[in-house]
């Protein structure tokens, strides 16, 4: 996974997670548990020092 120094969050998801039925813009549907996990990861990352690694979350 390639990231630059300004990256805070990287989401990877399978193509079947992409919701493109409504046209532009596209979005990725997430479950309530996935959303809670993402919020927790982001809160932890934002509370940490600026030099910590970006948050990476893979949705299958």
PDB file of N, CA, C, O and CB in Angstrom:
ATOM      1  N   UNK A   1       0.851  -1.166   0.000  1.00  0.00           N
ATOM      2  CA  UNK A   1       0.000   0.000   0.000  1.00  0.00           C
ATOM      3  C   UNK A   1       0.900   1.233   0.000  1.00  0.00           C
ATOM      4  O   UNK A   1       1.703   1.423   0.914  1.00  0.00           O
ATOM      5  CB  UNK A   1      -0.970  -0.005   1.223  1.00  0.00           C
ATOM      6  N   UNK A   2       0.768   2.043  -0.996  1.00  0.00           N
ATOM      7  CA  UNK A   2       1.582   3.243  -1.131  1.00  0.00           C
ATOM      8  C   UNK A   2       0.883   4.433  -0.476  1.00  0.00           C
ATOM      9  O   UNK A   2      -0.292   4.691  -0.736  1.00  0.00           O
ATOM     10  CB  UNK A   2       1.870   3.538  -2.614  1.00  0.00           C
ATOM     11  N   UNK A   3       1.617   5.157   0.377  1.00  0.00           N
ATOM     12  CA  UNK A   3       1.050   6.304   1.077  1.00  0.00           C
ATOM     13  C   UNK A   3       2.073   7.416   1.119  1.00  0.00           C
ATOM     14  O   UNK A   3       3.279   7.169   1.119  1.00  0.00           O
ATOM     15  CB  UNK A   3       0.601   5.922   2.504  1.00  0.00           C
ATOM     16  N   UNK A   4       1.580   8.655   1.153  1.00  0.00           N
ATOM     17  CA  UNK A   4       2.511   9.759   1.319  1.00  0.00           C
ATOM     18  C   UNK A   4       2.481  10.226   2.767  1.00  0.00           C
ATOM     19  O   UNK A   4       1.690   9.723   3.565  1.00  0.00           O
ATOM     20  CB  UNK A   4       2.168  10.923   0.357  1.00  0.00           C
ATOM     21  N   UNK A   5       3.321  11.168   3.108  1.00  0.00           N
ATOM     22  CA  UNK A   5       3.460  11.625   4.491  1.00  0.00           C
ATOM     23  C   UNK A   5       2.196  12.287   5.024  1.00  0.00           C
ATOM     24  O   UNK A   5       2.025  12.376   6.239  1.00  0.00           O
ATOM     25  CB  UNK A   5       4.614  12.587   4.598  1.00  0.00           C
ATOM     26  N   UNK A   6       1.311  12.753   4.154  1.00  0.00           N
ATOM     27  CA  UNK A   6       0.096  13.432   4.595  1.00  0.00           C
ATOM     28  C   UNK A   6      -1.105  12.497   4.738  1.00  0.00           C
ATOM     29  O   UNK A   6      -2.210  12.950   5.036  1.00  0.00           O
ATOM     30  CB  UNK A   6      -0.241  14.531   3.633  1.00  0.00           C
ATOM     31  N   UNK A   7      -0.894  11.204   4.528  1.00  0.00           N
ATOM     32  CA  UNK A   7      -1.994  10.249   4.587  1.00  0.00           C
ATOM     33  C   UNK A   7      -2.398   9.981   6.029  1.00  0.00           C
ATOM     34  O   UNK A   7      -1.561   9.646   6.867  1.00  0.00           O
ATOM     35  CB  UNK A   7      -1.607   8.943   3.895  1.00  0.00           C
ATOM     36  N   UNK A   8      -3.685  10.131   6.308  1.00  0.00           N
ATOM     37  CA  UNK A   8      -4.210   9.815   7.630  1.00  0.00           C
ATOM     38  C   UNK A   8      -4.998   8.516   7.610  1.00  0.00           C
ATOM     39  O   UNK A   8      -4.981   7.756   8.578  1.00  0.00           O
ATOM     40  CB  UNK A   8      -5.088  10.951   8.139  1.00  0.00           C
ATOM     41  N   UNK A   9      -5.685   8.264   6.506  1.00  0.00           N
ATOM     42  CA  UNK A   9      -6.582   7.120   6.427  1.00  0.00           C
ATOM     43  C   UNK A   9      -6.491   6.477   5.055  1.00  0.00           C
ATOM     44  O   UNK A   9      -6.501   7.160   4.031  1.00  0.00           O
ATOM     45  CB  UNK A   9      -8.024   7.537   6.727  1.00  0.00           C
ATOM     46  N   UNK A  10      -6.404   5.157   5.048  1.00  0.00           N
ATOM     47  CA  UNK A  10      -6.457   4.401   3.811  1.00  0.00           C
ATOM     48  C   UNK A  10      -7.536   3.344   3.963  1.00  0.00           C
ATOM     49  O   UNK A  10      -7.484   2.531   4.886  1.00  0.00           O
ATOM     50  CB  UNK A  10      -5.075   3.761   3.467  1.00  0.00           C
ATOM     51  N   UNK A  11      -8.511   3.349   3.069  1.00  0.00           N
ATOM     52  CA  UNK A  11      -9.557   2.329   3.045  1.00  0.00           C
ATOM     53  C   UNK A  11      -9.357   1.475   1.806  1.00  0.00           C
ATOM     54  O   UNK A  11      -9.211   1.994   0.700  1.00  0.00           O
ATOM     55  CB  UNK A  11     -10.984   2.969   3.062  1.00  0.00           C
ATOM     56  N   UNK A  12      -9.352   0.180   1.994  1.00  0.00           N
ATOM     57  CA  UNK A  12      -9.296  -0.742   0.875  1.00  0.00           C
ATOM     58  C   UNK A  12     -10.571  -1.565   0.921  1.00  0.00           C
ATOM     59  O   UNK A  12     -10.982  -2.015   1.990  1.00  0.00           O
ATOM     60  CB  UNK A  12      -8.012  -1.652   0.926  1.00  0.00           C
ATOM     61  N   UNK A  13     -11.193  -1.763  -0.219  1.00  0.00           N
ATOM     62  CA  UNK A  13     -12.427  -2.520  -0.243  1.00  0.00           C
ATOM     63  C   UNK A  13     -12.549  -3.258  -1.564  1.00  0.00           C
ATOM     64  O   UNK A  13     -11.995  -2.848  -2.584  1.00  0.00           O
ATOM     65  CB  UNK A  13     -13.634  -1.603  -0.019  1.00  0.00           C
ATOM     66  N   UNK A  14     -13.287  -4.352  -1.518  1.00  0.00           N
ATOM     67  CA  UNK A  14     -13.504  -5.120  -2.740  1.00  0.00           C
ATOM     68  C   UNK A  14     -14.502  -4.382  -3.621  1.00  0.00           C
ATOM     69  O   UNK A  14     -15.297  -3.576  -3.135  1.00  0.00           O
ATOM     70  CB  UNK A  14     -14.007  -6.556  -2.418  1.00  0.00           C
ATOM     71  N   UNK A  15     -14.456  -4.660  -4.900  1.00  0.00           N
ATOM     72  CA  UNK A  15     -15.296  -3.961  -5.860  1.00  0.00           C
ATOM     73  C   UNK A  15     -16.780  -4.159  -5.566  1.00  0.00           C
ATOM     74  O   UNK A  15     -17.584  -3.268  -5.841  1.00  0.00           O
ATOM     75  CB  UNK A  15     -14.981  -4.432  -7.264  1.00  0.00           C
ATOM     76  N   UNK A  16     -17.153  -5.309  -5.013  1.00  0.00           N
ATOM     77  CA  UNK A  16     -18.573  -5.553  -4.740  1.00  0.00           C
ATOM     78  C   UNK A  16     -19.107  -4.695  -3.593  1.00  0.00           C
ATOM     79  O   UNK A  16     -20.320  -4.642  -3.388  1.00  0.00           O
ATOM     80  CB  UNK A  16     -18.790  -7.020  -4.419  1.00  0.00           C
ATOM     81  N   UNK A  17     -18.228  -4.019  -2.838  1.00  0.00           N
ATOM     82  CA  UNK A  17     -18.663  -3.113  -1.769  1.00  0.00           C
ATOM     83  C   UNK A  17     -19.005  -1.721  -2.303  1.00  0.00           C
ATOM     84  O   UNK A  17     -19.635  -0.929  -1.602  1.00  0.00           O
ATOM     85  CB  UNK A  17     -17.576  -3.002  -0.701  1.00  0.00           C
ATOM     86  N   UNK A  18     -18.604  -1.422  -3.517  1.00  0.00           N
ATOM     87  CA  UNK A  18     -18.830  -0.111  -4.104  1.00  0.00           C
ATOM     88  C   UNK A  18     -20.290   0.025  -4.516  1.00  0.00           C
ATOM     89  O   UNK A  18     -20.791  -0.783  -5.298  1.00  0.00           O
ATOM     90  CB  UNK A  18     -17.901   0.116  -5.313  1.00  0.00           C
ATOM     91  N   UNK A  19     -20.965   1.026  -4.004  1.00  0.00           N
ATOM     92  CA  UNK A  19     -22.366   1.262  -4.328  1.00  0.00           C
ATOM     93  C   UNK A  19     -22.414   2.328  -5.409  1.00  0.00           C
ATOM     94  O   UNK A  19     -22.222   3.514  -5.139  1.00  0.00           O
ATOM     95  CB  UNK A  19     -23.188   1.691  -3.065  1.00  0.00           C
ATOM     96  N   UNK A  20     -22.673   1.895  -6.629  1.00  0.00           N
ATOM     97  CA  UNK A  20     -22.707   2.835  -7.740  1.00  0.00           C
ATOM     98  C   UNK A  20     -24.085   2.911  -8.382  1.00  0.00           C
ATOM     99  O   UNK A  20     -24.214   3.347  -9.526  1.00  0.00           O
ATOM    100  CB  UNK A  20     -21.679   2.448  -8.777  1.00  0.00           C
ATOM    101  N   UNK A  21     -25.108   2.493  -7.658  1.00  0.00           N
ATOM    102  CA  UNK A  21     -26.458   2.480  -8.206  1.00  0.00           C
ATOM    103  C   UNK A  21     -27.064   3.877  -8.346  1.00  0.00           C
ATOM    104  O   UNK A  21     -27.984   4.072  -9.139  1.00  0.00           O
ATOM    105  CB  UNK A  21     -27.345   1.634  -7.337  1.00  0.00           C
ATOM    106  N   UNK A  22     -26.565   4.835  -7.596  1.00  0.00           N
ATOM    107  CA  UNK A  22     -27.149   6.175  -7.605  1.00  0.00           C
ATOM    108  C   UNK A  22     -26.373   7.147  -8.492  1.00  0.00           C
ATOM    109  O   UNK A  22     -26.657   8.344  -8.489  1.00  0.00           O
ATOM    110  CB  UNK A  22     -27.213   6.716  -6.195  1.00  0.00           C
ATOM    111  N   UNK A  23     -25.407   6.650  -9.241  1.00  0.00           N
ATOM    112  CA  UNK A  23     -24.605   7.540 -10.074  1.00  0.00           C
ATOM    113  C   UNK A  23     -23.481   8.171  -9.277  1.00  0.00           C
ATOM    114  O   UNK A  23     -23.005   7.591  -8.301  1.00  0.00           O
ATOM    115  CB  UNK A  23     -25.477   8.621 -10.690  1.00  0.00           C
ATOM    116  N   UNK A  24     -23.059   9.343  -9.681  1.00  0.00           N
ATOM    117  CA  UNK A  24     -21.977  10.055  -8.995  1.00  0.00           C
ATOM    118  C   UNK A  24     -22.521  10.760  -7.774  1.00  0.00           C
ATOM    119  O   UNK A  24     -23.638  11.269  -7.866  1.00  0.00           O
ATOM    120  CB  UNK A  24     -21.294  11.066  -9.934  1.00  0.00           C
ATOM    121  N   UNK A  25     -21.866  10.842  -6.666  1.00  0.00           N
ATOM    122  CA  UNK A  25     -20.612  10.153  -6.346  1.00  0.00           C
ATOM    123  C   UNK A  25     -20.873   8.717  -5.889  1.00  0.00           C
ATOM    124  O   UNK A  25     -21.981   8.367  -5.483  1.00  0.00           O
ATOM    125  CB  UNK A  25     -19.842  10.922  -5.257  1.00  0.00           C
ATOM    126  N   UNK A  26     -19.846   7.916  -5.964  1.00  0.00           N
ATOM    127  CA  UNK A  26     -19.931   6.538  -5.477  1.00  0.00           C
ATOM    128  C   UNK A  26     -19.700   6.532  -3.973  1.00  0.00           C
ATOM    129  O   UNK A  26     -19.134   7.479  -3.428  1.00  0.00           O
ATOM    130  CB  UNK A  26     -18.898   5.619  -6.198  1.00  0.00           C
ATOM    131  N   UNK A  27     -20.131   5.481  -3.306  1.00  0.00           N
ATOM    132  CA  UNK A  27     -19.830   5.333  -1.893  1.00  0.00           C
ATOM    133  C   UNK A  27     -19.667   3.860  -1.585  1.00  0.00           C
ATOM    134  O   UNK A  27     -20.017   2.999  -2.392  1.00  0.00           O
ATOM    135  CB  UNK A  27     -20.935   5.965  -1.012  1.00  0.00           C
ATOM    136  N   UNK A  28     -19.131   3.581  -0.412  1.00  0.00           N
ATOM    137  CA  UNK A  28     -18.938   2.217   0.049  1.00  0.00           C
ATOM    138  C   UNK A  28     -19.870   2.005   1.235  1.00  0.00           C
ATOM    139  O   UNK A  28     -19.813   2.740   2.221  1.00  0.00           O
ATOM    140  CB  UNK A  28     -17.439   1.940   0.433  1.00  0.00           C
ATOM    141  N   UNK A  29     -20.728   0.994   1.130  1.00  0.00           N
ATOM    142  CA  UNK A  29     -21.613   0.665   2.235  1.00  0.00           C
ATOM    143  C   UNK A  29     -20.813  -0.036   3.329  1.00  0.00           C
ATOM    144  O   UNK A  29     -20.025  -0.938   3.047  1.00  0.00           O
ATOM    145  CB  UNK A  29     -22.792  -0.222   1.757  1.00  0.00           C
ATOM    146  N   UNK A  30     -21.018   0.379   4.567  1.00  0.00           N
ATOM    147  CA  UNK A  30     -20.377  -0.269   5.712  1.00  0.00           C
ATOM    148  C   UNK A  30     -21.451  -0.650   6.724  1.00  0.00           C
ATOM    149  O   UNK A  30     -22.501  -0.013   6.807  1.00  0.00           O
ATOM    150  CB  UNK A  30     -19.305   0.664   6.362  1.00  0.00           C
ATOM    151  N   UNK A  31     -21.173  -1.689   7.484  1.00  0.00           N
ATOM    152  CA  UNK A  31     -22.086  -2.099   8.538  1.00  0.00           C
ATOM    153  C   UNK A  31     -21.881  -1.195   9.752  1.00  0.00           C
ATOM    154  O   UNK A  31     -20.915  -0.436   9.814  1.00  0.00           O
ATOM    155  CB  UNK A  31     -21.869  -3.592   8.912  1.00  0.00           C
ATOM    156  N   UNK A  32     -22.786  -1.283  10.701  1.00  0.00           N
ATOM    157  CA  UNK A  32     -22.645  -0.491  11.922  1.00  0.00           C
ATOM    158  C   UNK A  32     -21.366  -0.890  12.671  1.00  0.00           C
ATOM    159  O   UNK A  32     -20.661  -0.023  13.188  1.00  0.00           O
ATOM    160  CB  UNK A  32     -23.886  -0.673  12.833  1.00  0.00           C
ATOM    161  N   UNK A  33     -21.065  -2.182  12.732  1.00  0.00           N
ATOM    162  CA  UNK A  33     -19.842  -2.630  13.404  1.00  0.00           C
ATOM    163  C   UNK A  33     -18.597  -2.114  12.699  1.00  0.00           C
ATOM    164  O   UNK A  33     -17.638  -1.713  13.358  1.00  0.00           O
ATOM    165  CB  UNK A  33     -19.803  -4.155  13.474  1.00  0.00           C
ATOM    166  N   UNK A  34     -18.596  -2.116  11.365  1.00  0.00           N
ATOM    167  CA  UNK A  34     -17.455  -1.582  10.622  1.00  0.00           C
ATOM    168  C   UNK A  34     -17.293  -0.090  10.872  1.00  0.00           C
ATOM    169  O   UNK A  34     -16.169   0.393  11.012  1.00  0.00           O
ATOM    170  CB  UNK A  34     -17.619  -1.848   9.122  1.00  0.00           C
ATOM    171  N   UNK A  35     -18.386   0.637  10.931  1.00  0.00           N
ATOM    172  CA  UNK A  35     -18.317   2.073  11.200  1.00  0.00           C
ATOM    173  C   UNK A  35     -17.764   2.334  12.598  1.00  0.00           C
ATOM    174  O   UNK A  35     -16.952   3.240  12.784  1.00  0.00           O
ATOM    175  CB  UNK A  35     -19.705   2.718  11.048  1.00  0.00           C
ATOM    176  N   UNK A  36     -18.194   1.554  13.574  1.00  0.00           N
ATOM    177  CA  UNK A  36     -17.686   1.708  14.949  1.00  0.00           C
ATOM    178  C   UNK A  36     -16.193   1.415  15.009  1.00  0.00           C
ATOM    179  O   UNK A  36     -15.444   2.114  15.691  1.00  0.00           O
ATOM    180  CB  UNK A  36     -18.444   0.776  15.919  1.00  0.00           C
ATOM    181  N   UNK A  37     -15.764   0.379  14.293  1.00  0.00           N
ATOM    182  CA  UNK A  37     -14.343   0.041  14.248  1.00  0.00           C
ATOM    183  C   UNK A  37     -13.545   1.178  13.624  1.00  0.00           C
ATOM    184  O   UNK A  37     -12.488   1.550  14.135  1.00  0.00           O
ATOM    185  CB  UNK A  37     -14.120  -1.262  13.460  1.00  0.00           C
ATOM    186  N   UNK A  38     -14.037   1.727  12.535  1.00  0.00           N
ATOM    187  CA  UNK A  38     -13.344   2.822  11.862  1.00  0.00           C
ATOM    188  C   UNK A  38     -13.241   4.048  12.770  1.00  0.00           C
ATOM    189  O   UNK A  38     -12.182   4.672  12.844  1.00  0.00           O
ATOM    190  CB  UNK A  38     -14.067   3.188  10.559  1.00  0.00           C
ATOM    191  N   UNK A  39     -14.311   4.394  13.451  1.00  0.00           N
ATOM    192  CA  UNK A  39     -14.291   5.534  14.372  1.00  0.00           C
ATOM    193  C   UNK A  39     -13.264   5.300  15.480  1.00  0.00           C
ATOM    194  O   UNK A  39     -12.500   6.201  15.827  1.00  0.00           O
ATOM    195  CB  UNK A  39     -15.696   5.771  14.982  1.00  0.00           C
ATOM    196  N   UNK A  40     -13.251   4.099  16.024  1.00  0.00           N
ATOM    197  CA  UNK A  40     -12.289   3.775  17.083  1.00  0.00           C
ATOM    198  C   UNK A  40     -10.848   3.891  16.587  1.00  0.00           C
ATOM    199  O   UNK A  40      -9.995   4.458  17.270  1.00  0.00           O
ATOM    200  CB  UNK A  40     -12.542   2.361  17.614  1.00  0.00           C
ATOM    201  N   UNK A  41     -10.583   3.351  15.392  1.00  0.00           N
ATOM    202  CA  UNK A  41      -9.238   3.444  14.816  1.00  0.00           C
ATOM    203  C   UNK A  41      -8.827   4.899  14.593  1.00  0.00           C
ATOM    204  O   UNK A  41      -7.694   5.283  14.882  1.00  0.00           O
ATOM    205  CB  UNK A  41      -9.171   2.674  13.491  1.00  0.00           C
ATOM    206  N   UNK A  42      -9.749   5.697  14.081  1.00  0.00           N
ATOM    207  CA  UNK A  42      -9.438   7.109  13.818  1.00  0.00           C
ATOM    208  C   UNK A  42      -9.225   7.887  15.112  1.00  0.00           C
ATOM    209  O   UNK A  42      -8.314   8.710  15.193  1.00  0.00           O
ATOM    210  CB  UNK A  42     -10.561   7.757  13.003  1.00  0.00           C
ATOM    211  N   UNK A  43     -10.048   7.639  16.119  1.00  0.00           N
ATOM    212  CA  UNK A  43      -9.873   8.330  17.402  1.00  0.00           C
ATOM    213  C   UNK A  43      -8.521   7.998  18.014  1.00  0.00           C
ATOM    214  O   UNK A  43      -7.838   8.876  18.542  1.00  0.00           O
ATOM    215  CB  UNK A  43     -10.998   7.954  18.378  1.00  0.00           C
ATOM    216  N   UNK A  44      -8.138   6.729  17.943  1.00  0.00           N
ATOM    217  CA  UNK A  44      -6.833   6.315  18.468  1.00  0.00           C
ATOM    218  C   UNK A  44      -5.707   6.991  17.707  1.00  0.00           C
ATOM    219  O   UNK A  44      -4.755   7.490  18.307  1.00  0.00           O
ATOM    220  CB  UNK A  44      -6.677   4.792  18.391  1.00  0.00           C
ATOM    221  N   UNK A  45      -5.817   7.006  16.378  1.00  0.00           N
ATOM    222  CA  UNK A  45      -4.772   7.616  15.540  1.00  0.00           C
ATOM    223  C   UNK A  45      -4.661   9.113  15.792  1.00  0.00           C
ATOM    224  O   UNK A  45      -3.554   9.643  15.881  1.00  0.00           O
ATOM    225  CB  UNK A  45      -5.058   7.361  14.057  1.00  0.00           C
ATOM    226  N   UNK A  46      -5.796   9.801  15.908  1.00  0.00           N
ATOM    227  CA  UNK A  46      -5.779  11.249  16.112  1.00  0.00           C
ATOM    228  C   UNK A  46      -5.252  11.626  17.496  1.00  0.00           C
ATOM    229  O   UNK A  46      -4.699  12.711  17.679  1.00  0.00           O
ATOM    230  CB  UNK A  46      -7.177  11.819  15.922  1.00  0.00           C
ATOM    231  N   UNK A  47      -5.422  10.734  18.462  1.00  0.00           N
ATOM    232  CA  UNK A  47      -4.921  10.995  19.811  1.00  0.00           C
ATOM    233  C   UNK A  47      -3.421  10.718  19.932  1.00  0.00           C
ATOM    234  O   UNK A  47      -2.779  11.163  20.884  1.00  0.00           O
ATOM    235  CB  UNK A  47      -5.684  10.149  20.820  1.00  0.00           C
ATOM    236  N   UNK A  48      -2.869   9.987  18.970  1.00  0.00           N
ATOM    237  CA  UNK A  48      -1.455   9.611  18.999  1.00  0.00           C
ATOM    238  C   UNK A  48      -0.590  10.731  18.429  1.00  0.00           C
ATOM    239  O   UNK A  48      -1.090  11.724  17.901  1.00  0.00           O
ATOM    240  CB  UNK A  48      -1.227   8.308  18.213  1.00  0.00           C
ATOM    241  N   UNK A  49       0.693  10.544  18.547  1.00  0.00           N
ATOM    242  CA  UNK A  49       1.648  11.502  17.988  1.00  0.00           C
ATOM    243  C   UNK A  49       1.494  11.566  16.470  1.00  0.00           C
ATOM    244  O   UNK A  49       1.066  10.598  15.841  1.00  0.00           O
ATOM    245  CB  UNK A  49       3.101  11.116  18.370  1.00  0.00           C
ATOM    246  N   UNK A  50       1.839  12.691  15.900  1.00  0.00           N
ATOM    247  CA  UNK A  50       1.675  12.924  14.462  1.00  0.00           C
ATOM    248  C   UNK A  50       2.529  11.990  13.607  1.00  0.00           C
ATOM    249  O   UNK A  50       2.254  11.825  12.419  1.00  0.00           O
ATOM    250  CB  UNK A  50       2.019  14.359  14.133  1.00  0.00           C
ATOM    251  N   UNK A  51       3.549  11.383  14.186  1.00  0.00           N
ATOM    252  CA  UNK A  51       4.439  10.556  13.389  1.00  0.00           C
ATOM    253  C   UNK A  51       4.027   9.078  13.381  1.00  0.00           C
ATOM    254  O   UNK A  51       4.795   8.230  12.929  1.00  0.00           O
ATOM    255  CB  UNK A  51       5.850  10.691  13.906  1.00  0.00           C
ATOM    256  N   UNK A  52       2.835   8.763  13.872  1.00  0.00           N
ATOM    257  CA  UNK A  52       2.388   7.371  13.840  1.00  0.00           C
ATOM    258  C   UNK A  52       1.894   7.009  12.441  1.00  0.00           C
ATOM    259  O   UNK A  52       1.604   7.878  11.618  1.00  0.00           O
ATOM    260  CB  UNK A  52       1.273   7.131  14.886  1.00  0.00           C
ATOM    261  N   UNK A  53       1.811   5.740  12.205  1.00  0.00           N
ATOM    262  CA  UNK A  53       1.408   5.255  10.878  1.00  0.00           C
ATOM    263  C   UNK A  53      -0.042   5.591  10.580  1.00  0.00           C
ATOM    264  O   UNK A  53      -0.848   5.718  11.502  1.00  0.00           O
ATOM    265  CB  UNK A  53       1.619   3.745  10.774  1.00  0.00           C
ATOM    266  N   UNK A  54      -0.387   5.736   9.308  1.00  0.00           N
ATOM    267  CA  UNK A  54      -1.777   5.985   8.929  1.00  0.00           C
ATOM    268  C   UNK A  54      -2.674   4.822   9.318  1.00  0.00           C
ATOM    269  O   UNK A  54      -2.215   3.688   9.460  1.00  0.00           O
ATOM    270  CB  UNK A  54      -1.882   6.242   7.431  1.00  0.00           C
ATOM    271  N   UNK A  55      -3.943   5.110   9.488  1.00  0.00           N
ATOM    272  CA  UNK A  55      -4.942   4.074   9.763  1.00  0.00           C
ATOM    273  C   UNK A  55      -5.234   3.343   8.466  1.00  0.00           C
ATOM    274  O   UNK A  55      -5.471   3.973   7.435  1.00  0.00           O
ATOM    275  CB  UNK A  55      -6.252   4.684  10.371  1.00  0.00           C
ATOM    276  N   UNK A  56      -5.217   2.035   8.508  1.00  0.00           N
ATOM    277  CA  UNK A  56      -5.561   1.230   7.340  1.00  0.00           C
ATOM    278  C   UNK A  56      -6.699   0.292   7.715  1.00  0.00           C
ATOM    279  O   UNK A  56      -6.619  -0.403   8.728  1.00  0.00           O
ATOM    280  CB  UNK A  56      -4.325   0.430   6.821  1.00  0.00           C
ATOM    281  N   UNK A  57      -7.738   0.263   6.927  1.00  0.00           N
ATOM    282  CA  UNK A  57      -8.874  -0.615   7.174  1.00  0.00           C
ATOM    283  C   UNK A  57      -9.248  -1.283   5.871  1.00  0.00           C
ATOM    284  O   UNK A  57      -9.414  -0.620   4.847  1.00  0.00           O
ATOM    285  CB  UNK A  57     -10.081   0.166   7.768  1.00  0.00           C
ATOM    286  N   UNK A  58      -9.383  -2.605   5.908  1.00  0.00           N
ATOM    287  CA  UNK A  58      -9.724  -3.369   4.726  1.00  0.00           C
ATOM    288  C   UNK A  58     -11.141  -3.893   4.896  1.00  0.00           C
ATOM    289  O   UNK A  58     -11.439  -4.573   5.878  1.00  0.00           O
ATOM    290  CB  UNK A  58      -8.714  -4.529   4.489  1.00  0.00           C
ATOM    291  N   UNK A  59     -12.009  -3.583   3.953  1.00  0.00           N
ATOM    292  CA  UNK A  59     -13.387  -4.065   3.944  1.00  0.00           C
ATOM    293  C   UNK A  59     -13.508  -5.111   2.860  1.00  0.00           C
ATOM    294  O   UNK A  59     -13.243  -4.826   1.692  1.00  0.00           O
ATOM    295  CB  UNK A  59     -14.403  -2.902   3.718  1.00  0.00           C
ATOM    296  N   UNK A  60     -13.894  -6.290   3.217  1.00  0.00           N
ATOM    297  CA  UNK A  60     -13.983  -7.398   2.234  1.00  0.00           C
ATOM    298  C   UNK A  60     -15.394  -7.605   1.786  1.00  0.00           C
ATOM    299  O   UNK A  60     -15.659  -8.486   0.968  1.00  0.00           O
ATOM    300  CB  UNK A  60     -13.441  -8.699   2.818  1.00  0.00           C
TER     301      UNK A  60
END
